[in-house]
Amino acid sequence: MGIQKTFKALSDKNRREILDLLKEGPMTAGEIGQHFPVSGATMSHHLSMLKDAGLILDDRQGKYIYYELNTSVVEELISWVSGLKGGAS
């Protein structure tokens, strides 16, 4: 996991909201974009950052690209953060 890329991607509220949307299942960029008052170029940038950080995966199906949450990276991140707690209760 590229922890620096992951935290940079998570530092933006819109990108965190995109991840929240993708909890429900795969969506196209257009479907995701309907939830945000941003341009297509801005949405593309957000999706690229999330993909580069490994937080989402993309799957081309015909003329559409579906984005989905990469749960293995999310689980790895959760495990790492949980490990910071150490032996404290």
C-alpha positions in Angstrom: 0.0 0.0 0.0 1.3 3.5 -0.9 0.3 5.1 2.4 1.3 8.6 1.2 -0.9 8.3 -1.9 -3.7 6.8 0.2 -3.8 9.6 2.7 -3.5 12.2 0.0 -6.5 10.7 -1.8 -8.4 10.5 1.5 -7.6 14.2 2.3 -10.3 15.5 0.0 -14.0 15.4 1.2 -15.3 14.7 -2.3 -13.1 11.7 -2.7 -14.2 10.3 0.7 -17.8 10.8 -0.5 -17.0 8.9 -3.7 -15.8 6.0 -1.6 -18.9 6.2 0.5 -21.1 6.0 -2.7 -19.1 3.0 -4.0 -19.9 1.0 -0.8 -23.3 0.4 -2.5 -21.6 -1.2 -5.5 -20.0 -0.4 -8.9 -20.9 2.9 -10.6 -19.9 4.7 -13.8 -18.2 8.1 -13.6 -21.5 9.7 -14.8 -23.5 8.1 -12.0 -20.9 9.2 -9.5 -20.7 12.7 -11.0 -24.5 13.2 -10.5 -23.9 13.5 -6.8 -21.4 16.3 -7.1 -21.5 19.9 -8.4 -18.1 19.5 -10.2 -17.1 19.4 -13.8 -16.4 16.1 -15.6 -12.7 17.0 -15.6 -12.7 17.4 -11.9 -14.5 14.2 -11.3 -12.0 12.4 -13.6 -9.2 13.9 -11.5 -10.8 12.6 -8.3 -11.3 9.1 -9.8 -7.7 9.0 -11.0 -6.3 9.9 -7.6 -8.4 7.2 -5.9 -7.4 4.7 -8.5 -3.7 5.7 -8.3 -3.9 5.2 -4.5 -5.4 1.7 -5.0 -8.7 2.6 -3.3 -10.8 1.9 -6.3 -10.7 -0.4 -9.3 -12.1 0.2 -12.8 -13.7 -2.3 -15.1 -14.5 -1.5 -18.7 -17.9 -2.9 -19.8 -18.6 -1.9 -23.4 -18.5 1.9 -23.6 -18.7 2.4 -19.9 -16.1 2.1 -17.1 -17.4 1.0 -13.8 -15.6 2.0 -10.6 -15.8 -0.1 -7.5 -14.3 0.0 -4.0 -11.0 -2.0 -3.7 -11.9 -3.6 -0.4 -8.5 -5.3 0.0 -6.7 -2.0 0.2 -9.4 -0.6 2.5 -9.0 -3.6 4.8 -5.2 -3.2 4.7 -5.6 0.4 5.7 -8.0 -0.4 8.5 -5.6 -3.1 9.8 -2.7 -0.7 9.7 -4.6 2.0 11.6 -5.9 -0.5 14.1 -2.3 -1.6 14.7 -1.4 1.9 15.9 -3.5 1.2 18.9 -1.0 -1.4 20.0 -1.5 -3.0 23.4 -3.6 -0.2 24.8 -7.2 -0.9 25.6 
